[in-house]
Amino acid sequence: MAEIETYLQRVTQHGSFDLLTQAEADELQRLSLMAEAFEDSIPLMPIRVPETLPGMIQVKMAERQMKQKDMATFLDISAARFSEFMNGKRRITIDLAKKLYERLDISPEFILKKA
């Protein structure tokens, strides 16, 4: 990686890959392919899918950096009703289910299974 960085700094400072010799360009290509192969060999951490609908909404809120009252406004429901739903005191309505799908891109299958 240090060799790749050296080549890239040289190219960046002079503004063109044309400044590399053919041997240097070939070496940069070889090293880049090795780095890519190494990165591809590292398994990604599994993405944990929330197990509840309120959990999924929490994920969507975090992605958008929204507070609960902001999400309630975004979904056109009162903050109190949204809080009740998030705390399991109120069941989801068809209207809210549609908004979760249309505005938050939560799959209808997930909504139906977890509602």
Backbone torsions as a table, in degrees:
resi	resn	phi	psi	omega
1	MET	NA	-35.7	179.2
2	ALA	-63.7	-39.4	178.4
3	GLU	-65.7	-41.7	178.0
4	ILE	-60.2	-45.7	-179.5
5	GLU	-60.7	-39.7	178.5
6	THR	-61.2	-47.1	178.1
7	TYR	-61.1	-45.3	-176.7
8	LEU	-67.0	-35.8	177.0
9	GLN	-65.3	-41.7	178.4
10	ARG	-61.3	-45.3	-179.8
11	VAL	-64.5	-42.1	-178.8
12	THR	-64.8	-42.2	-179.2
13	GLN	-64.0	-35.7	-176.8
14	HIS	-100.1	-8.1	171.7
15	GLY	78.0	14.5	-179.6
16	SER	-161.2	141.2	174.0
17	PHE	-72.8	-15.7	-179.1
18	ASP	-64.1	-17.5	-178.8
19	LEU	-77.2	-14.4	177.1
20	LEU	-80.4	143.9	173.4
21	THR	-70.9	166.5	179.3
22	GLN	-61.6	-38.6	179.4
23	ALA	-64.9	-40.6	179.0
24	GLU	-67.9	-41.2	178.3
25	ALA	-63.6	-41.3	178.0
26	ASP	-63.9	-41.8	179.4
27	GLU	-66.0	-41.8	176.8
28	LEU	-60.5	-43.1	178.3
29	GLN	-61.8	-46.6	-178.6
30	ARG	-61.8	-47.2	179.9
31	LEU	-64.4	-38.8	179.5
32	SER	-64.3	-41.2	178.6
33	LEU	-66.5	-37.3	177.2
34	MET	-65.3	-42.3	179.4
35	ALA	-64.0	-42.1	179.2
36	GLU	-63.5	-43.1	178.9
37	ALA	-62.7	-40.4	178.1
38	PHE	-63.1	-47.2	-179.5
39	GLU	-62.4	-38.3	179.0
40	ASP	-68.2	-24.0	-178.3
41	SER	-79.6	-15.0	-178.6
42	ILE	-83.0	120.2	-180.0
43	PRO	-67.2	139.2	177.3
44	LEU	-76.1	150.5	175.0
45	MET	-69.4	137.1	179.4
46	PRO	-63.9	142.2	177.2
47	ILE	-84.8	123.1	-178.9
48	ARG	-81.1	119.4	178.3
49	VAL	-89.4	129.1	178.3
50	PRO	-56.5	149.4	-177.4
51	GLU	-95.5	-7.8	-179.5
52	THR	-129.5	160.2	177.0
53	LEU	-65.9	-44.3	175.0
54	PRO	-59.9	-35.1	176.9
55	GLY	-62.8	-41.8	178.1
56	MET	-65.0	-40.2	178.3
57	ILE	-64.4	-38.0	176.6
58	GLN	-59.7	-41.6	177.9
59	VAL	-61.3	-46.2	-179.9
60	LYS	-64.0	-36.5	177.1
61	MET	-64.9	-42.7	179.9
62	ALA	-65.0	-41.4	178.3
63	GLU	-58.9	-37.7	-177.7
64	ARG	-94.3	0.3	-177.6
65	GLN	52.6	50.6	-178.5
66	MET	-111.2	148.3	172.0
67	LYS	-89.1	168.2	-177.1
68	GLN	-58.3	-42.7	-178.7
69	LYS	-67.2	-33.4	177.4
70	ASP	-67.0	-40.3	179.3
71	MET	-66.8	-38.7	177.4
72	ALA	-59.8	-44.9	178.3
73	THR	-62.8	-43.2	179.7
74	PHE	-60.2	-35.2	-179.5
75	LEU	-91.5	2.8	179.5
76	ASP	58.7	43.0	173.1
77	ILE	-131.4	161.8	-178.6
78	SER	-70.1	152.4	179.0
79	ALA	-61.6	-37.1	-179.7
80	ALA	-65.2	-45.8	-179.6
81	ARG	-65.0	-40.3	179.2
82	PHE	-63.3	-43.1	178.6
83	SER	-61.6	-43.1	178.1
84	GLU	-60.4	-42.8	178.9
85	PHE	-64.1	-45.9	-177.4
86	MET	-64.5	-28.6	-179.8
87	ASN	-94.4	6.5	176.8
88	GLY	77.8	15.7	-179.2
89	LYS	-93.8	-9.6	-179.1
90	ARG	-141.2	142.2	178.5
91	ARG	-85.7	158.1	-179.9
92	ILE	-73.0	144.4	176.1
93	THR	-100.0	164.5	176.8
94	ILE	-61.2	-40.5	179.9
95	ASP	-60.8	-44.8	179.1
96	LEU	-67.6	-39.0	178.5
97	ALA	-59.3	-42.6	177.9
98	LYS	-62.7	-41.9	-179.8
99	LYS	-66.6	-38.1	178.1
100	LEU	-62.0	-38.6	178.5
101	TYR	-71.5	-50.7	-174.3
102	GLU	-71.6	-38.7	-173.1
103	ARG	-98.2	-28.0	-177.8
104	LEU	-111.6	-4.4	178.9
105	ASP	59.3	39.1	172.8
106	ILE	-87.7	130.1	-173.6
107	SER	-63.0	142.1	178.1
108	PRO	-58.9	-35.3	178.8
109	GLU	-62.0	-44.7	178.5
110	PHE	-62.6	-44.5	-179.7
111	ILE	-59.7	-47.0	-178.4
112	LEU	-66.0	-39.8	-178.7
113	LYS	-70.4	-33.1	-172.9
114	LYS	-101.8	-7.4	-178.0
115	ALA	-71.6	NA	NA
